[in-house]
């Protein structure tokens, strides 16, 4: 099994965001679920927890996750690992 570090988690989340932004239907769904607008993405991406939210979006919809992983050659297990490393993604932090 592959391992991921904090830099890799950050890169995975950014790449996942770029991937979804290239698919208007997927991106529209993400915006609708998060309540932000396309012009707010750059600002929102600087907020703690935003990148964890991107990964959660993929993890909440397996077909989307598997499509990304198939098209990019990414191990799906990396999403869960990455989520635990990013601010706002650790479920045991409370």
Steps between C-alpha positions, in 0.01 A plus 500: 500500500624847412556758773442872472649791694359847564644645178359206305161546669500866403598415141231230475232743617615774261519257207154369589365855501657571160358171367146585611527856368550355151163323517216753510244255642732378774616852584140627515413221744800587719406869502138420583600274789753744645292812448786694346517656156764441234650845557544419870710187442841666524410668827328193639799280413709700749264418786585217739283202423424587138739244351371237742153586370615433144616153601179439695303591187676218311475254786125563530438392139683182402438529123665843501789371712554201274482711185771730632715208613462315169578806289800605710637164614445591867449243775155574652633419847717812480189718530422372850864533607522851358179604669639406842807718438326818388355766732133426557533141389600329821193341648680416826619855565209585729 
